[in-house]
Amino acid sequence: MPLRAIKPQHETQIRILDAAEELFMQHGFEGASMRMLTARAEVNLAAINYHFGSKDALIEAVFRRRLDPMNEARIAELERLETEAQGRPLAAERIIRAFIGPSLALIGDARCGGRNFIRLLGRTYTDPSKGIRHLIGGLYAPAMACFKAAFEKSLPQMPSDELVWRMHFMFGTLAYTLGAAVLFVIANLCPIVGLEASGNRTSTTLIGTVRTLHETDMTSVAALVFVTTILMPMLDIGAMLYMLLPLKFGWVPRGLPATFRLIQTVRPWGMVEVFMLGTLVSLAKLSHLAHVVPGIGLWSFGALMFLVAAAAATFDPRELWARADAAARQRPGFEAGTAAREATT
């Protein structure tokens, strides 16, 4: 038999998974077609069917490739700490470090696609597919059970339902949203870019850019920039804080169903990442004409992009309504269960 250059089977699988991860992140699970996938991975449809069987199985493989090792690393670190403790309860801080360490490693792994996956995860939690959310919940379940047991041992005085809610906030949504709110303020108050030419320097903020576009008769562009990079992200972050902060302290905010629906409406229109891409392209072109100095606002927008995605990734509506129900039972007058059904219809 003549020798042929045959790529190893595992290399084909990796190329398919890499292509699927990127396309799902860019176009969503419904928007990424099998034709797009075969073109990006440079394989035929038969290869995808051979290795994965179906698109649903491919989606599951994409998530398992990243989440299974990360959760295994979390459990391994927790078991190491428990072995060192020799039966004594672990400090809550050490448990938290064991949980977030592998996550930070994945976020910082740009070379092997970790950042792409984090963006995909953020998109997944705004995706209406309950099947995919259920899949991710199942992948997280073993690790969450181990860490919940560790926290129960470390904090025996805390009720179980309260512990679950605090874990939910601690590991994501509220912390990310608060961070995003701070960065949003900084990004809009500080200069996004400065230009130096012939000894002169000028700088502008995002609000200043919108004002300049309006004054130069580019009102439609000014309105588009204002809505997609200022108004919609502000409504998204503000609504999230309006829901989460009161629940953190045990009471249900007024208009919770309407606020929940507002978030679902405005989130697709927040396009901070598109703004960042356009800004970077513009800076690359301007660098031939003047010395470009990125401002604090630009760096803040970059960090804001990741925090907004992380907040969306950790936001679980089921936990929100469960907490609202618990708070409503303690403070009569708000039918959280009814509101939850109303908000999801």
C-alpha positions as CSV (number, residue, x, y, z in Angstrom):
1,M,0.0,0.0,0.0
2,P,1.5,3.4,-1.0
3,L,2.3,5.7,1.9
4,R,-0.1,8.7,2.2
5,A,-0.1,11.7,4.4
6,I,-2.9,10.9,6.7
7,K,-3.7,13.3,9.6
8,P,-4.1,11.6,13.0
9,Q,-7.7,11.0,13.9
10,H,-7.4,13.1,17.1
11,E,-6.1,16.0,15.0
12,T,-9.2,16.0,12.9
13,Q,-11.4,16.0,16.0
14,I,-9.5,18.9,17.5
15,R,-9.9,20.9,14.3
16,I,-13.6,20.3,14.2
17,L,-14.0,21.2,17.9
18,D,-11.9,24.4,17.4
19,A,-13.9,25.4,14.4
20,A,-17.2,24.6,16.2
21,E,-16.2,26.6,19.3
22,E,-15.4,29.7,17.3
23,L,-18.4,29.5,15.0
24,F,-20.8,28.9,17.9
25,M,-19.3,31.9,19.7
26,Q,-19.7,34.1,16.6
27,H,-23.0,33.0,15.2
28,G,-24.8,31.1,18.0
29,F,-25.8,27.4,18.0
30,E,-28.6,27.9,15.5
31,G,-26.7,30.4,13.3
32,A,-23.7,28.2,12.8
33,S,-24.6,25.8,10.0
34,M,-22.9,22.5,9.2
35,R,-21.7,23.9,5.9
36,M,-19.9,26.7,7.7
37,L,-18.4,24.2,10.1
38,T,-17.1,21.9,7.4
39,A,-15.6,24.9,5.5
40,R,-13.9,26.3,8.7
41,A,-12.5,22.9,9.8
42,E,-11.6,21.8,6.3
43,V,-13.4,18.5,6.6
44,N,-16.4,16.9,5.0
45,L,-19.7,16.3,6.6
46,A,-19.0,12.5,6.9
47,A,-16.0,13.3,9.1
48,I,-18.2,15.2,11.6
49,N,-20.8,12.5,11.6
50,Y,-18.1,9.9,12.1
51,H,-16.5,11.6,15.1
52,F,-19.6,13.1,16.7
53,G,-22.7,11.6,15.2
54,S,-24.9,14.8,15.3
55,K,-24.8,18.5,15.9
56,D,-26.1,18.1,19.4
57,A,-23.4,15.6,20.2
58,L,-20.8,18.1,18.8
59,I,-22.2,20.9,21.0
60,E,-21.8,18.6,24.0
61,A,-18.3,17.7,23.1
62,V,-17.3,21.4,22.7
63,F,-18.4,22.1,26.3
64,R,-17.0,18.9,27.7
65,R,-13.6,19.5,26.3
66,R,-13.3,22.7,28.4
67,L,-15.5,22.2,31.4
68,D,-14.7,18.6,32.3
69,P,-10.9,19.3,32.8
70,M,-11.7,22.6,34.6
71,N,-14.1,20.9,37.1
72,E,-11.7,18.0,37.6
73,A,-9.0,20.4,38.5
74,R,-11.3,22.2,40.9
75,I,-12.2,18.9,42.6
76,A,-8.6,17.7,42.7
77,E,-7.5,21.0,44.4
78,L,-10.3,20.8,46.9
79,E,-9.4,17.2,47.7
80,R,-5.8,18.2,48.2
81,L,-6.7,20.9,50.6
82,E,-9.0,18.6,52.5
83,T,-6.2,16.0,52.8
84,E,-3.9,18.6,54.2
85,A,-6.5,19.7,56.7
86,Q,-6.7,16.1,58.1
87,G,-10.4,16.3,58.8
88,R,-10.6,19.9,60.0
89,P,-13.0,22.3,58.2
90,L,-11.4,24.4,55.6
91,A,-11.5,28.1,55.7
92,A,-14.0,29.5,53.2
93,E,-11.3,31.6,51.5
94,R,-9.3,28.5,50.7
95,I,-12.4,26.8,49.2
96,I,-13.1,29.8,47.1
97,R,-9.5,29.9,45.8
98,A,-9.8,26.2,44.8
99,F,-12.9,27.0,42.8
100,I,-11.8,30.1,40.9
101,G,-8.2,29.1,40.2
102,P,-8.9,26.8,37.2
103,S,-11.4,29.4,35.9
104,L,-8.8,32.2,35.9
105,A,-6.3,29.8,34.2
106,L,-8.9,29.2,31.4
107,I,-9.6,32.9,30.9
108,G,-5.9,33.6,30.6
109,D,-5.4,30.8,28.1
110,A,-5.5,32.7,24.8
111,R,-3.1,30.4,22.9
112,C,-5.3,27.3,23.3
113,G,-8.7,29.0,22.9
114,G,-9.7,29.5,26.5
115,R,-10.8,33.1,25.9
116,N,-12.9,32.1,23.0
117,F,-14.6,29.5,25.1
118,I,-15.4,32.0,27.9
119,R,-17.0,34.3,25.3
120,L,-19.0,31.3,24.1
121,L,-20.1,30.5,27.6
122,G,-21.3,34.1,28.1
123,R,-23.3,33.8,24.9
124,T,-24.8,30.5,26.0
125,Y,-26.4,32.0,29.1
126,T,-28.3,34.5,26.9
127,D,-29.3,31.8,24.5
128,P,-32.9,30.7,24.7
129,S,-32.1,27.0,24.3
130,K,-33.0,25.3,27.6
131,G,-31.4,22.1,26.4
132,I,-28.0,23.6,26.3
133,R,-28.4,25.3,29.7
134,H,-29.5,22.0,31.1
135,L,-26.4,20.4,29.6
136,I,-24.1,23.0,31.2
137,G,-25.8,22.6,34.5
138,G,-25.2,18.9,34.4
139,L,-21.6,19.4,33.7
140,Y,-21.1,21.7,36.6
141,A,-23.2,19.6,39.0
142,P,-20.5,17.2,40.4
143,A,-18.1,20.0,41.2
144,M,-20.8,22.2,42.7
145,A,-21.9,19.3,44.9
146,C,-18.4,18.8,46.2
147,F,-17.9,22.5,47.0
148,K,-21.3,22.8,48.6
149,A,-20.4,20.0,50.9
150,A,-17.1,21.7,51.7
151,F,-18.9,25.0,52.5
152,E,-21.5,23.2,54.7
153,K,-18.6,21.8,56.7
154,S,-16.8,25.1,56.9
155,L,-20.0,27.1,57.7
156,P,-22.3,24.8,59.7
157,Q,-24.4,27.6,61.1
158,M,-25.6,28.7,57.6
159,P,-29.0,27.3,56.2
160,S,-28.6,25.2,53.1
161,D,-30.7,27.4,50.9
162,E,-28.9,30.5,52.0
163,L,-25.6,28.8,51.3
164,V,-26.6,27.9,47.7
165,W,-27.7,31.5,47.0
166,R,-24.4,32.9,48.4
167,M,-22.4,30.5,46.3
168,H,-24.3,31.6,43.3
169,F,-23.5,35.3,44.0
170,M,-20.0,34.7,45.1
171,F,-19.0,32.7,42.0
172,G,-20.4,35.1,39.6
173,T,-23.2,37.4,38.8
174,L,-23.2,40.1,41.5
175,A,-19.4,40.5,41.6
176,Y,-19.1,40.7,37.8
177,T,-22.0,43.1,37.6
178,L,-20.6,45.4,40.3
179,G,-17.2,45.3,38.5
180,A,-18.9,46.1,35.2
181,A,-20.7,49.1,36.7
182,V,-17.5,50.6,38.0
183,L,-15.7,50.1,34.7
184,F,-18.6,51.5,32.8
185,V,-18.4,54.7,34.8
186,I,-14.6,54.9,34.3
187,A,-14.9,54.1,30.6
188,N,-17.4,57.0,30.0
189,L,-15.6,59.6,32.1
190,C,-12.0,59.0,31.1
191,P,-10.5,59.6,27.6
192,I,-10.7,56.6,25.3
193,V,-7.8,57.8,23.1
194,G,-5.3,60.6,22.7
195,L,-3.5,61.8,19.6
196,E,-0.2,63.6,19.4
197,A,1.0,65.4,16.3
198,S,3.3,68.3,15.7
199,G,3.6,68.9,19.4
200,N,-0.1,69.1,20.0
201,R,-2.2,66.6,21.9
202,T,-5.9,66.0,21.9
203,S,-8.1,63.4,23.6
204,T,-11.8,62.6,23.8
205,T,-14.2,60.6,25.8
206,L,-17.0,58.4,24.3
207,I,-19.6,61.0,25.2
208,G,-17.4,63.6,23.5
209,T,-17.3,61.5,20.4
210,V,-21.1,61.2,20.3
211,R,-21.4,65.0,20.7
212,T,-18.9,65.6,17.9
213,L,-20.7,63.3,15.5
214,H,-23.9,65.0,16.2
215,E,-22.4,68.5,15.7
216,T,-20.9,67.4,12.3
217,D,-24.4,66.4,11.0
218,M,-23.8,62.7,11.5
219,T,-26.8,62.4,13.9
220,S,-27.7,58.8,12.9
221,V,-24.2,57.6,13.6
222,A,-24.1,59.5,16.9
223,A,-27.4,57.9,17.9
224,L,-26.2,54.4,17.0
225,V,-23.0,54.8,19.0
226,F,-24.9,56.3,21.9
227,V,-27.6,53.5,22.0
228,T,-25.3,50.5,21.5
229,T,-22.3,51.5,23.6
230,I,-23.8,53.7,26.3
231,L,-27.5,53.4,26.7
232,M,-28.0,49.7,26.3
233,P,-25.1,48.6,28.5
234,M,-26.1,51.1,31.1
235,L,-29.7,49.7,31.2
236,D,-28.4,46.1,31.3
237,I,-26.0,46.8,34.2
238,G,-28.4,49.0,36.0
239,A,-31.2,46.5,35.7
240,M,-29.0,43.6,36.9
241,L,-28.0,45.6,40.0
242,Y,-31.6,46.6,40.6
243,M,-32.6,42.9,40.7
244,L,-29.6,41.4,42.5
245,L,-28.7,43.9,45.2
246,P,-32.1,43.9,47.0
247,L,-32.3,40.1,46.8
248,K,-28.8,39.9,48.3
249,F,-30.2,41.6,51.4
250,G,-33.4,39.5,51.5
251,W,-36.1,41.6,49.9
252,V,-37.7,41.6,46.5
253,P,-37.5,44.8,44.4
254,R,-40.6,46.3,42.9
255,G,-41.2,45.6,39.3
256,L,-39.0,42.5,39.2
257,P,-40.8,40.8,36.3
258,A,-40.6,44.0,34.2
259,T,-36.9,44.4,35.0
260,F,-36.2,40.9,34.1
261,R,-37.9,41.4,30.7
262,L,-36.0,44.6,30.2
263,I,-32.7,42.8,30.5
264,Q,-33.8,40.2,27.9
265,T,-34.7,43.0,25.6
266,V,-31.7,45.3,25.8
267,R,-28.9,42.7,26.2
268,P,-28.6,41.8,22.4
269,W,-28.3,45.6,21.6
270,G,-25.3,46.1,23.9
271,M,-22.4,46.0,21.4
272,V,-19.3,47.0,23.4
273,E,-17.2,44.4,21.6
274,V,-18.2,45.8,18.2
275,F,-17.2,49.2,19.5
276,M,-13.8,47.8,20.7
277,L,-13.2,46.2,17.3
278,G,-14.0,49.4,15.4
279,T,-11.8,51.4,17.7
280,L,-8.8,49.1,17.3
281,V,-9.1,49.2,13.5
282,S,-9.4,53.0,13.6
283,L,-6.3,53.3,15.9
284,A,-4.3,51.1,13.5
285,K,-5.1,53.4,10.6
286,L,-4.5,56.6,12.6
287,S,-1.1,55.4,13.8
288,H,0.3,56.4,10.3
289,L,-0.8,60.0,10.8
290,A,-0.1,60.7,14.5
291,H,1.1,59.1,17.7
292,V,-1.8,57.2,19.2
293,V,-2.1,57.0,23.0
294,P,-4.8,54.6,24.3
295,G,-6.6,56.2,27.3
296,I,-7.9,54.7,30.5
297,G,-11.4,54.7,29.0
298,L,-10.3,52.3,26.2
299,W,-8.7,49.9,28.7
300,S,-11.8,50.1,30.8
301,F,-14.0,49.2,27.8
302,G,-11.8,46.2,27.1
303,A,-12.2,44.9,30.7
304,L,-15.9,45.8,30.6
305,M,-16.5,43.6,27.6
306,F,-15.2,40.5,29.6
307,L,-17.1,41.4,32.8
308,V,-20.4,41.8,31.0
309,A,-19.9,38.4,29.3
310,A,-18.9,36.8,32.6
311,A,-22.0,38.3,34.4
312,A,-24.2,36.9,31.6
313,A,-22.5,33.5,31.9
314,T,-23.2,33.2,35.6
315,F,-26.8,34.6,35.6
316,D,-29.3,31.8,36.1
317,P,-33.0,32.9,36.0
318,R,-34.1,29.8,37.9
319,E,-31.9,30.8,40.9
320,L,-33.2,34.4,40.6
321,W,-36.8,33.3,41.0
322,A,-35.9,30.8,43.7
323,R,-34.4,33.5,45.7
324,A,-37.3,35.8,45.0
325,D,-39.7,33.1,46.3
326,A,-37.6,32.7,49.4
327,A,-37.6,36.4,50.1
328,A,-41.3,36.7,49.4
329,R,-42.1,34.1,52.0
330,Q,-40.2,36.1,54.6
331,R,-41.8,39.4,53.4
332,P,-45.4,38.8,52.4
333,G,-46.9,40.9,49.7
334,F,-45.0,39.8,46.7
335,E,-46.1,36.7,44.8
336,A,-42.7,35.7,43.3
337,G,-43.9,32.5,41.8
338,T,-46.7,34.3,39.9
339,A,-44.2,37.0,38.8
340,A,-41.8,34.4,37.6
341,R,-44.5,32.8,35.4
342,E,-45.5,36.2,34.1
343,A,-41.9,37.1,33.3
344,T,-41.3,34.0,31.3
345,T,-44.5,34.1,29.2
